């Protein structure tokens, strides 16, 4: 299997910027390509996070961050320039990333448990809906749910219950409906559902990938567009490097891996087509690292980049603009 060391792409001077970066996305801001991601929270006790923006065509001096009025679990660009849908704590809101302005909450999830917040998400092909999940911030009990949000009626419904940390998702068209692959991190499995948007339901899940033998926990996931997915592994233990692995969904075979030297807690992958080939962006975190481990992991919390063997990758489809 091909193994490629990733390189540090973005380093941070502030430890808070390294705490829990996740969910990288590609946006166009003021006519320029931008890499955008969420930092869920800034330290273990924080109740607010940030959105970070990096312009690949600059030396970093144009980069900026937007304070969030809560802990952002995901950010999904919409079809309206500069706008994105953000899942934060227990609500969905729109943000103008360029202006740094927020809408009022669009809708709240039907969950008042103080231990759950919104986590990872994926757009349904066609841009009419989003599937997202919640997590137990203590990472202990199946308090979370899998949700469907539809733009047209600004409505949230529960698709599945009893998840502890609902993470990476991939959605593909299939026979007039959709296939949904979903990770509930503590199970170390990728489960497949049939998703019916009109009925707002999913079928009982089937196991697509069993990752119990892999070091670390599966976290974020992205579609590689060739019947495979790339999964980031969050390793709570010390390791010289972290990993992201591409798996064939039909066979379960590991086809390609990338390592992140000095950063074992890889959170999310993103494939981006660039003039010199398809690149893989990986976010990593320092969340929960004791001081001794942090000293041994100098690149923890950095954003990494690596080449891939892929010749193309799925286009990043925006979400239709919800009502502002």
DRENLO-645415 format. One record per residue (C-alpha): residue number from 1; x, z, y. Coordinates in steps of 0.5 Angstrom, whole numbers, plus 2048, in hexadecimal, padded with zeros to 3 digits. Layout:
<atoms>
<atom><nr>NUM</nr><x>X</x><z>Z</z><y>Y</y></atom>
...
</atoms>
This chain:
<atoms>
<atom><nr>1</nr><x>800</x><z>800</z><y>800</y></atom>
<atom><nr>2</nr><x>803</x><z>7FE</z><y>807</y></atom>
<atom><nr>3</nr><x>804</x><z>804</z><y>80B</y></atom>
<atom><nr>4</nr><x>806</x><z>804</z><y>813</y></atom>
<atom><nr>5</nr><x>808</x><z>809</z><y>817</y></atom>
<atom><nr>6</nr><x>804</x><z>809</z><y>81E</y></atom>
<atom><nr>7</nr><x>807</x><z>80A</z><y>824</y></atom>
<atom><nr>8</nr><x>805</x><z>80F</z><y>82A</y></atom>
<atom><nr>9</nr><x>801</x><z>80B</z><y>82F</y></atom>
<atom><nr>10</nr><x>7FF</x><z>811</z><y>833</y></atom>
<atom><nr>11</nr><x>802</x><z>817</z><y>834</y></atom>
<atom><nr>12</nr><x>800</x><z>81D</z><y>838</y></atom>
<atom><nr>13</nr><x>803</x><z>822</z><y>83D</y></atom>
<atom><nr>14</nr><x>7FD</x><z>827</z><y>83C</y></atom>
<atom><nr>15</nr><x>7FC</x><z>82A</z><y>836</y></atom>
<atom><nr>16</nr><x>7F4</x><z>82A</z><y>837</y></atom>
<atom><nr>17</nr><x>7F4</x><z>823</z><y>837</y></atom>
<atom><nr>18</nr><x>7F7</x><z>823</z><y>830</y></atom>
<atom><nr>19</nr><x>7F1</x><z>828</z><y>82D</y></atom>
<atom><nr>20</nr><x>7EC</x><z>824</z><y>82A</y></atom>
<atom><nr>21</nr><x>7EC</x><z>81C</z><y>82C</y></atom>
<atom><nr>22</nr><x>7E8</x><z>818</z><y>828</y></atom>
<atom><nr>23</nr><x>7E3</x><z>812</z><y>828</y></atom>
<atom><nr>24</nr><x>7E8</x><z>80C</z><y>82C</y></atom>
<atom><nr>25</nr><x>7E4</x><z>806</z><y>82E</y></atom>
<atom><nr>26</nr><x>7E6</x><z>800</z><y>832</y></atom>
<atom><nr>27</nr><x>7E2</x><z>7FF</z><y>839</y></atom>
<atom><nr>28</nr><x>7E3</x><z>7FA</z><y>83F</y></atom>
<atom><nr>29</nr><x>7E3</x><z>7FE</z><y>845</y></atom>
<atom><nr>30</nr><x>7E4</x><z>7FB</z><y>84C</y></atom>
<atom><nr>31</nr><x>7E6</x><z>7F4</z><y>848</y></atom>
<atom><nr>32</nr><x>7EB</x><z>7F8</z><y>844</y></atom>
<atom><nr>33</nr><x>7EC</x><z>7F9</z><y>83D</y></atom>
<atom><nr>34</nr><x>7EC</x><z>801</z><y>83C</y></atom>
<atom><nr>35</nr><x>7ED</x><z>806</z><y>836</y></atom>
<atom><nr>36</nr><x>7E8</x><z>80B</z><y>837</y></atom>
<atom><nr>37</nr><x>7E7</x><z>811</z><y>832</y></atom>
<atom><nr>38</nr><x>7E4</x><z>818</z><y>832</y></atom>
<atom><nr>39</nr><x>7E8</x><z>81F</z><y>832</y></atom>
<atom><nr>40</nr><x>7E2</x><z>823</z><y>82F</y></atom>
<atom><nr>41</nr><x>7E5</x><z>82A</z><y>832</y></atom>
<atom><nr>42</nr><x>7EB</x><z>82C</z><y>836</y></atom>
<atom><nr>43</nr><x>7ED</x><z>832</z><y>832</y></atom>
<atom><nr>44</nr><x>7E9</x><z>837</z><y>82D</y></atom>
<atom><nr>45</nr><x>7E5</x><z>83A</z><y>831</y></atom>
<atom><nr>46</nr><x>7E3</x><z>834</z><y>836</y></atom>
<atom><nr>47</nr><x>7DC</x><z>832</z><y>837</y></atom>
<atom><nr>48</nr><x>7DD</x><z>82C</z><y>83A</y></atom>
<atom><nr>49</nr><x>7E2</x><z>826</z><y>839</y></atom>
<atom><nr>50</nr><x>7E4</x><z>81F</z><y>83C</y></atom>
<atom><nr>51</nr><x>7E4</x><z>818</z><y>83C</y></atom>
<atom><nr>52</nr><x>7EB</x><z>815</z><y>83C</y></atom>
<atom><nr>53</nr><x>7EC</x><z>80D</z><y>83E</y></atom>
<atom><nr>54</nr><x>7F3</x><z>80A</z><y>83D</y></atom>
<atom><nr>55</nr><x>7F4</x><z>803</z><y>840</y></atom>
<atom><nr>56</nr><x>7F9</x><z>7FF</z><y>83B</y></atom>
<atom><nr>57</nr><x>7FB</x><z>7FA</z><y>841</y></atom>
<atom><nr>58</nr><x>7FE</x><z>800</z><y>845</y></atom>
<atom><nr>59</nr><x>804</x><z>805</z><y>844</y></atom>
<atom><nr>60</nr><x>7FE</x><z>80B</z><y>844</y></atom>
<atom><nr>61</nr><x>7FE</x><z>80C</z><y>84B</y></atom>
<atom><nr>62</nr><x>7F7</x><z>809</z><y>84B</y></atom>
<atom><nr>63</nr><x>7F4</x><z>80E</z><y>846</y></atom>
<atom><nr>64</nr><x>7EF</x><z>813</z><y>847</y></atom>
<atom><nr>65</nr><x>7EB</x><z>818</z><y>844</y></atom>
<atom><nr>66</nr><x>7E3</x><z>81A</z><y>845</y></atom>
<atom><nr>67</nr><x>7E1</x><z>821</z><y>845</y></atom>
<atom><nr>68</nr><x>7DB</x><z>822</z><y>840</y></atom>
<atom><nr>69</nr><x>7D5</x><z>827</z><y>841</y></atom>
<atom><nr>70</nr><x>7D6</x><z>829</z><y>83A</y></atom>
<atom><nr>71</nr><x>7DA</x><z>827</z><y>833</y></atom>
<atom><nr>72</nr><x>7D9</x><z>81F</z><y>832</y></atom>
<atom><nr>73</nr><x>7D9</x><z>81D</z><y>82B</y></atom>
<atom><nr>74</nr><x>7D9</x><z>816</z><y>82C</y></atom>
<atom><nr>75</nr><x>7D9</x><z>810</z><y>831</y></atom>
<atom><nr>76</nr><x>7D6</x><z>809</z><y>830</y></atom>
<atom><nr>77</nr><x>7D6</x><z>804</z><y>835</y></atom>
<atom><nr>78</nr><x>7D0</x><z>801</z><y>837</y></atom>
<atom><nr>79</nr><x>7CF</x><z>7F9</z><y>839</y></atom>
<atom><nr>80</nr><x>7CE</x><z>7FC</z><y>841</y></atom>
<atom><nr>81</nr><x>7D5</x><z>7FB</z><y>844</y></atom>
<atom><nr>82</nr><x>7D9</x><z>802</z><y>844</y></atom>
<atom><nr>83</nr><x>7D3</x><z>806</z><y>841</y></atom>
<atom><nr>84</nr><x>7D4</x><z>80A</z><y>83A</y></atom>
<atom><nr>85</nr><x>7CF</x><z>80E</z><y>836</y></atom>
<atom><nr>86</nr><x>7D2</x><z>815</z><y>835</y></atom>
<atom><nr>87</nr><x>7D0</x><z>81A</z><y>82F</y></atom>
<atom><nr>88</nr><x>7D1</x><z>821</z><y>832</y></atom>
<atom><nr>89</nr><x>7CF</x><z>828</z><y>82F</y></atom>
<atom><nr>90</nr><x>7C8</x><z>826</z><y>82E</y></atom>
<atom><nr>91</nr><x>7C6</x><z>821</z><y>832</y></atom>
<atom><nr>92</nr><x>7C8</x><z>819</z><y>834</y></atom>
<atom><nr>93</nr><x>7CA</x><z>817</z><y>83B</y></atom>
<atom><nr>94</nr><x>7CC</x><z>811</z><y>83E</y></atom>
<atom><nr>95</nr><x>7D2</x><z>811</z><y>842</y></atom>
<atom><nr>96</nr><x>7D5</x><z>80C</z><y>847</y></atom>
<atom><nr>97</nr><x>7DC</x><z>80C</z><y>845</y></atom>
<atom><nr>98</nr><x>7DF</x><z>809</z><y>84B</y></atom>
<atom><nr>99</nr><x>7DB</x><z>80D</z><y>850</y></atom>
<atom><nr>100</nr><x>7DC</x><z>814</z><y>84C</y></atom>
<atom><nr>101</nr><x>7D4</x><z>815</z><y>84D</y></atom>
<atom><nr>102</nr><x>7CF</x><z>817</z><y>848</y></atom>
<atom><nr>103</nr><x>7C8</x><z>816</z><y>846</y></atom>
<atom><nr>104</nr><x>7C3</x><z>81C</z><y>845</y></atom>
<atom><nr>105</nr><x>7C2</x><z>81D</z><y>83D</y></atom>
<atom><nr>106</nr><x>7BF</x><z>817</z><y>83A</y></atom>
<atom><nr>107</nr><x>7BC</x><z>81B</z><y>834</y></atom>
<atom><nr>108</nr><x>7BE</x><z>821</z><y>830</y></atom>
<atom><nr>109</nr><x>7BF</x><z>822</z><y>829</y></atom>
<atom><nr>110</nr><x>7BA</x><z>827</z><y>825</y></atom>
<atom><nr>111</nr><x>7BF</x><z>82C</z><y>824</y></atom>
<atom><nr>112</nr><x>7C0</x><z>833</z><y>827</y></atom>
<atom><nr>113</nr><x>7C5</x><z>836</z><y>823</y></atom>
<atom><nr>114</nr><x>7CB</x><z>838</z><y>827</y></atom>
<atom><nr>115</nr><x>7D0</x><z>836</z><y>822</y></atom>
<atom><nr>116</nr><x>7CE</x><z>82F</z><y>822</y></atom>
<atom><nr>117</nr><x>7D1</x><z>829</z><y>827</y></atom>
<atom><nr>118</nr><x>7D0</x><z>822</z><y>827</y></atom>
<atom><nr>119</nr><x>7D6</x><z>81E</z><y>823</y></atom>
<atom><nr>120</nr><x>7D8</x><z>817</z><y>821</y></atom>
<atom><nr>121</nr><x>7D4</x><z>811</z><y>822</y></atom>
<atom><nr>122</nr><x>7D3</x><z>809</z><y>820</y></atom>
<atom><nr>123</nr><x>7CF</x><z>804</z><y>824</y></atom>
<atom><nr>124</nr><x>7CA</x><z>800</z><y>81F</y></atom>
<atom><nr>125</nr><x>7CB</x><z>7F9</z><y>81F</y></atom>
<atom><nr>126</nr><x>7C7</x><z>7F5</z><y>825</y></atom>
<atom><nr>127</nr><x>7C8</x><z>7FB</z><y>829</y></atom>
<atom><nr>128</nr><x>7C1</x><z>7FE</z><y>829</y></atom>
<atom><nr>129</nr><x>7C3</x><z>805</z><y>826</y></atom>
<atom><nr>130</nr><x>7C8</x><z>80A</z><y>824</y></atom>
<atom><nr>131</nr><x>7C9</x><z>80E</z><y>81E</y></atom>
<atom><nr>132</nr><x>7CD</x><z>815</z><y>820</y></atom>
<atom><nr>133</nr><x>7CE</x><z>81C</z><y>81D</y></atom>
<atom><nr>134</nr><x>7CF</x><z>823</z><y>81E</y></atom>
<atom><nr>135</nr><x>7D4</x><z>828</z><y>81C</y></atom>
<atom><nr>136</nr><x>7D5</x><z>82F</z><y>81B</y></atom>
<atom><nr>137</nr><x>7DA</x><z>831</z><y>820</y></atom>
<atom><nr>138</nr><x>7DC</x><z>837</z><y>81B</y></atom>
<atom><nr>139</nr><x>7DD</x><z>831</z><y>815</y></atom>
<atom><nr>140</nr><x>7DA</x><z>836</z><y>810</y></atom>
<atom><nr>141</nr><x>7D2</x><z>835</z><y>80F</y></atom>
<atom><nr>142</nr><x>7CE</x><z>82E</z><y>80E</y></atom>
<atom><nr>143</nr><x>7CA</x><z>82F</z><y>815</y></atom>
<atom><nr>144</nr><x>7CB</x><z>828</z><y>817</y></atom>
<atom><nr>145</nr><x>7C7</x><z>822</z><y>817</y></atom>
<atom><nr>146</nr><x>7C7</x><z>81B</z><y>817</y></atom>
<atom><nr>147</nr><x>7C3</x><z>818</z><y>81D</y></atom>
<atom><nr>148</nr><x>7C0</x><z>811</z><y>81F</y></atom>
<atom><nr>149</nr><x>7C0</x><z>80F</z><y>826</y></atom>
<atom><nr>150</nr><x>7BC</x><z>809</z><y>828</y></atom>
<atom><nr>151</nr><x>7BD</x><z>806</z><y>82F</y></atom>
<atom><nr>152</nr><x>7B6</x><z>803</z><y>830</y></atom>
<atom><nr>153</nr><x>7B2</x><z>809</z><y>830</y></atom>
<atom><nr>154</nr><x>7B7</x><z>80E</z><y>831</y></atom>
<atom><nr>155</nr><x>7B6</x><z>812</z><y>82B</y></atom>
<atom><nr>156</nr><x>7BA</x><z>816</z><y>826</y></atom>
<atom><nr>157</nr><x>7B8</x><z>817</z><y>81F</y></atom>
<atom><nr>158</nr><x>7BC</x><z>81B</z><y>819</y></atom>
<atom><nr>159</nr><x>7BE</x><z>817</z><y>814</y></atom>
<atom><nr>160</nr><x>7C1</x><z>81C</z><y>80F</y></atom>
<atom><nr>161</nr><x>7C3</x><z>823</z><y>80F</y></atom>
<atom><nr>162</nr><x>7C8</x><z>828</z><y>80C</y></atom>
<atom><nr>163</nr><x>7CE</x><z>825</z><y>80F</y></atom>
<atom><nr>164</nr><x>7D4</x><z>82A</z><y>811</y></atom>
<atom><nr>165</nr><x>7D8</x><z>825</z><y>815</y></atom>
<atom><nr>166</nr><x>7D5</x><z>81E</z><y>816</y></atom>
<atom><nr>167</nr><x>7DB</x><z>81A</z><y>818</y></atom>
<atom><nr>168</nr><x>7DD</x><z>812</z><y>817</y></atom>
<atom><nr>169</nr><x>7D7</x><z>80D</z><y>816</y></atom>
<atom><nr>170</nr><x>7D7</x><z>805</z><y>815</y></atom>
<atom><nr>171</nr><x>7D0</x><z>801</z><y>815</y></atom>
<atom><nr>172</nr><x>7D0</x><z>7FA</z><y>813</y></atom>
<atom><nr>173</nr><x>7CA</x><z>7F5</z><y>812</y></atom>
<atom><nr>174</nr><x>7C7</x><z>7F5</z><y>80B</y></atom>
<atom><nr>175</nr><x>7C1</x><z>7F1</z><y>808</y></atom>
<atom><nr>176</nr><x>7BD</x><z>7F2</z><y>80F</y></atom>
<atom><nr>177</nr><x>7BF</x><z>7F9</z><y>80F</y></atom>
<atom><nr>178</nr><x>7C5</x><z>7FD</z><y>810</y></atom>
<atom><nr>179</nr><x>7CA</x><z>800</z><y>80C</y></atom>
<atom><nr>180</nr><x>7CD</x><z>807</z><y>80F</y></atom>
<atom><nr>181</nr><x>7D4</x><z>80A</z><y>80C</y></atom>
<atom><nr>182</nr><x>7D4</x><z>811</z><y>80F</y></atom>
<atom><nr>183</nr><x>7DA</x><z>817</z><y>80E</y></atom>
<atom><nr>184</nr><x>7D8</x><z>81E</z><y>80D</y></atom>
<atom><nr>185</nr><x>7DF</x><z>820</z><y>80E</y></atom>
<atom><nr>186</nr><x>7DF</x><z>827</z><y>809</y></atom>
<atom><nr>187</nr><x>7DC</x><z>823</z><y>804</y></atom>
<atom><nr>188</nr><x>7E2</x><z>81E</z><y>804</y></atom>
<atom><nr>189</nr><x>7DD</x><z>818</z><y>802</y></atom>
<atom><nr>190</nr><x>7DB</x><z>812</z><y>806</y></atom>
<atom><nr>191</nr><x>7D3</x><z>811</z><y>804</y></atom>
<atom><nr>192</nr><x>7CF</x><z>80B</z><y>804</y></atom>
<atom><nr>193</nr><x>7C8</x><z>80B</z><y>807</y></atom>
<atom><nr>194</nr><x>7C3</x><z>805</z><y>808</y></atom>
<atom><nr>195</nr><x>7C1</x><z>806</z><y>80F</y></atom>
<atom><nr>196</nr><x>7BA</x><z>804</z><y>811</y></atom>
<atom><nr>197</nr><x>7B9</x><z>804</z><y>819</y></atom>
<atom><nr>198</nr><x>7B2</x><z>802</z><y>819</y></atom>
<atom><nr>199</nr><x>7B0</x><z>808</z><y>814</y></atom>
<atom><nr>200</nr><x>7B5</x><z>80C</z><y>817</y></atom>
<atom><nr>201</nr><x>7B8</x><z>80E</z><y>810</y></atom>
<atom><nr>202</nr><x>7BE</x><z>80E</z><y>80B</y></atom>
<atom><nr>203</nr><x>7BE</x><z>80D</z><y>804</y></atom>
<atom><nr>204</nr><x>7C1</x><z>813</z><y>800</y></atom>
<atom><nr>205</nr><x>7C9</x><z>812</z><y>800</y></atom>
<atom><nr>206</nr><x>7CD</x><z>80F</z><y>7FB</y></atom>
<atom><nr>207</nr><x>7D5</x><z>811</z><y>7FB</y></atom>
<atom><nr>208</nr><x>7D9</x><z>80B</z><y>7FD</y></atom>
<atom><nr>209</nr><x>7E0</x><z>80E</z><y>7FE</y></atom>
<atom><nr>210</nr><x>7E2</x><z>815</z><y>7FB</y></atom>
<atom><nr>211</nr><x>7E8</x><z>817</z><y>7FF</y></atom>
<atom><nr>212</nr><x>7E9</x><z>81E</z><y>7FC</y></atom>
<atom><nr>213</nr><x>7F0</x><z>81C</z><y>7F9</y></atom>
<atom><nr>214</nr><x>7F2</x><z>81A</z><y>800</y></atom>
<atom><nr>215</nr><x>7F6</x><z>81F</z><y>804</y></atom>
<atom><nr>216</nr><x>7F2</x><z>822</z><y>80A</y></atom>
<atom><nr>217</nr><x>7EB</x><z>820</z><y>80C</y></atom>
<atom><nr>218</nr><x>7E8</x><z>81A</z><y>80E</y></atom>
<atom><nr>219</nr><x>7E6</x><z>81A</z><y>815</y></atom>
<atom><nr>220</nr><x>7E4</x><z>813</z><y>819</y></atom>
<atom><nr>221</nr><x>7E3</x><z>80C</z><y>816</y></atom>
<atom><nr>222</nr><x>7E3</x><z>805</z><y>818</y></atom>
<atom><nr>223</nr><x>7E1</x><z>7FF</z><y>815</y></atom>
<atom><nr>224</nr><x>7E6</x><z>7FA</z><y>814</y></atom>
<atom><nr>225</nr><x>7E2</x><z>7F4</z><y>813</y></atom>
<atom><nr>226</nr><x>7E4</x><z>7F2</z><y>80C</y></atom>
<atom><nr>227</nr><x>7E0</x><z>7F6</z><y>808</y></atom>
<atom><nr>228</nr><x>7E5</x><z>7FC</z><y>809</y></atom>
<atom><nr>229</nr><x>7E5</x><z>802</z><y>80E</y></atom>
<atom><nr>230</nr><x>7EB</x><z>806</z><y>811</y></atom>
<atom><nr>231</nr><x>7EA</x><z>80E</z><y>811</y></atom>
<atom><nr>232</nr><x>7EE</x><z>813</z><y>815</y></atom>
<atom><nr>233</nr><x>7F0</x><z>819</z><y>811</y></atom>
<atom><nr>234</nr><x>7F0</x><z>820</z><y>814</y></atom>
<atom><nr>235</nr><x>7F5</x><z>824</z><y>811</y></atom>
<atom><nr>236</nr><x>7F4</x><z>82C</z><y>812</y></atom>
<atom><nr>237</nr><x>7FB</x><z>82D</z><y>80F</y></atom>
<atom><nr>238</nr><x>802</x><z>82B</z><y>811</y></atom>
<atom><nr>239</nr><x>805</x><z>825</z><y>810</y></atom>
<atom><nr>240</nr><x>80A</x><z>820</z><y>813</y></atom>
<atom><nr>241</nr><x>805</x><z>81B</z><y>814</y></atom>
<atom><nr>242</nr><x>7FE</x><z>819</z><y>814</y></atom>
<atom><nr>243</nr><x>7FA</x><z>814</z><y>811</y></atom>
<atom><nr>244</nr><x>7F5</x><z>80E</z><y>812</y></atom>
<atom><nr>245</nr><x>7F3</x><z>80A</z><y>80C</y></atom>
<atom><nr>246</nr><x>7EF</x><z>803</z><y>80B</y></atom>
<atom><nr>247</nr><x>7EB</x><z>803</z><y>805</y></atom>
<atom><nr>248</nr><x>7E7</x><z>7FE</z><y>801</y></atom>
<atom><nr>249</nr><x>7E0</x><z>800</z><y>801</y></atom>
<atom><nr>250</nr><x>7DE</x><z>7FD</z><y>7FB</y></atom>
<atom><nr>251</nr><x>7E4</x><z>7FF</z><y>7F6</y></atom>
<atom><nr>252</nr><x>7E6</x><z>805</z><y>7FA</y></atom>
<atom><nr>253</nr><x>7ED</x><z>803</z><y>7FA</y></atom>
<atom><nr>254</nr><x>7F2</x><z>805</z><y>800</y></atom>
<atom><nr>255</nr><x>7F5</x><z>7FE</z><y>803</y></atom>
<atom><nr>256</nr><x>7F9</x><z>800</z><y>809</y></atom>
<atom><nr>257</nr><x>7FB</x><z>807</z><y>80C</y></atom>
<atom><nr>258</nr><x>7FE</x><z>809</z><y>813</y></atom>
<atom><nr>259</nr><x>802</x><z>80F</z><y>814</y></atom>
<atom><nr>260</nr><x>802</x><z>813</z><y>81B</y></atom>
<atom><nr>261</nr><x>809</x><z>817</z><y>81B</y></atom>
<atom><nr>262</nr><x>809</x><z>81E</z><y>81D</y></atom>
<atom><nr>263</nr><x>801</x><z>81E</z><y>81E</y></atom>
<atom><nr>264</nr><x>7FD</x><z>820</z><y>817</y></atom>
<atom><nr>265</nr><x>7F6</x><z>821</z><y>81A</y></atom>
<atom><nr>266</nr><x>7F4</x><z>81A</z><y>81B</y></atom>
<atom><nr>267</nr><x>7ED</x><z>819</z><y>81E</y></atom>
<atom><nr>268</nr><x>7EA</x><z>812</z><y>81F</y></atom>
<atom><nr>269</nr><x>7EC</x><z>80B</z><y>81E</y></atom>
<atom><nr>270</nr><x>7EB</x><z>805</z><y>822</y></atom>
<atom><nr>271</nr><x>7ED</x><z>7FD</z><y>821</y></atom>
<atom><nr>272</nr><x>7EE</x><z>7F9</z><y>827</y></atom>
<atom><nr>273</nr><x>7F0</x><z>7F2</z><y>827</y></atom>
<atom><nr>274</nr><x>7F6</x><z>7F1</z><y>82C</y></atom>
<atom><nr>275</nr><x>7FA</x><z>7EA</z><y>82D</y></atom>
<atom><nr>276</nr><x>7FF</x><z>7EC</z><y>828</y></atom>
<atom><nr>277</nr><x>7FA</x><z>7EE</z><y>823</y></atom>
<atom><nr>278</nr><x>7F5</x><z>7F3</z><y>821</y></atom>
<atom><nr>279</nr><x>7F8</x><z>7FA</z><y>822</y></atom>
<atom><nr>280</nr><x>7F5</x><z>801</z><y>820</y></atom>
<atom><nr>281</nr><x>7F4</x><z>807</z><y>825</y></atom>
<atom><nr>282</nr><x>7F4</x><z>80E</z><y>822</y></atom>
<atom><nr>283</nr><x>7F2</x><z>814</z><y>826</y></atom>
<atom><nr>284</nr><x>7F5</x><z>81B</z><y>823</y></atom>
<atom><nr>285</nr><x>7F4</x><z>822</z><y>825</y></atom>
<atom><nr>286</nr><x>7F7</x><z>829</z><y>826</y></atom>
<atom><nr>287</nr><x>7F1</x><z>82D</z><y>824</y></atom>
<atom><nr>288</nr><x>7F2</x><z>833</z><y>820</y></atom>
<atom><nr>289</nr><x>7FA</x><z>832</z><y>820</y></atom>
<atom><nr>290</nr><x>7FD</x><z>839</z><y>820</y></atom>
<atom><nr>291</nr><x>803</x><z>839</z><y>824</y></atom>
<atom><nr>292</nr><x>808</x><z>839</z><y>81F</y></atom>
<atom><nr>293</nr><x>805</x><z>832</z><y>81C</y></atom>
<atom><nr>294</nr><x>804</x><z>82F</z><y>823</y></atom>
<atom><nr>295</nr><x>80C</x><z>830</z><y>824</y></atom>
<atom><nr>296</nr><x>80D</x><z>82C</z><y>81E</y></atom>
<atom><nr>297</nr><x>808</x><z>827</z><y>820</y></atom>
<atom><nr>298</nr><x>80B</x><z>824</z><y>826</y></atom>
<atom><nr>299</nr><x>806</x><z>81E</z><y>827</y></atom>
<atom><nr>300</nr><x>800</x><z>822</z><y>825</y></atom>
<atom><nr>301</nr><x>7FA</x><z>820</z><y>82A</y></atom>
<atom><nr>302</nr><x>7FD</x><z>819</z><y>82C</y></atom>
<atom><nr>303</nr><x>7FA</x><z>812</z><y>82B</y></atom>
<atom><nr>304</nr><x>7FD</x><z>80D</z><y>826</y></atom>
<atom><nr>305</nr><x>7FE</x><z>806</z><y>825</y></atom>
<atom><nr>306</nr><x>800</x><z>802</z><y>820</y></atom>
<atom><nr>307</nr><x>800</x><z>7FA</z><y>81D</y></atom>
<atom><nr>308</nr><x>7FB</x><z>7F9</z><y>817</y></atom>
<atom><nr>309</nr><x>7FB</x><z>7F3</z><y>812</y></atom>
<atom><nr>310</nr><x>7F4</x><z>7F1</z><y>814</y></atom>
<atom><nr>311</nr><x>7F3</x><z>7EA</z><y>818</y></atom>
<atom><nr>312</nr><x>7EC</x><z>7EC</z><y>81B</y></atom>
<atom><nr>313</nr><x>7E8</x><z>7F2</z><y>81C</y></atom>
<atom><nr>314</nr><x>7E0</x><z>7F3</z><y>81E</y></atom>
<atom><nr>315</nr><x>7DE</x><z>7F2</z><y>825</y></atom>
<atom><nr>316</nr><x>7DD</x><z>7F9</z><y>828</y></atom>
<atom><nr>317</nr><x>7D5</x><z>7F8</z><y>82A</y></atom>
<atom><nr>318</nr><x>7D2</x><z>7FB</z><y>830</y></atom>
<atom><nr>319</nr><x>7CC</x><z>7FF</z><y>830</y></atom>
<atom><nr>320</nr><x>7C6</x><z>7FD</z><y>834</y></atom>
<atom><nr>321</nr><x>7C5</x><z>801</z><y>83A</y></atom>
<atom><nr>322</nr><x>7C1</x><z>807</z><y>839</y></atom>
<atom><nr>323</nr><x>7BC</x><z>809</z><y>83F</y></atom>
<atom><nr>324</nr><x>7C1</x><z>80C</z><y>844</y></atom>
</atoms>
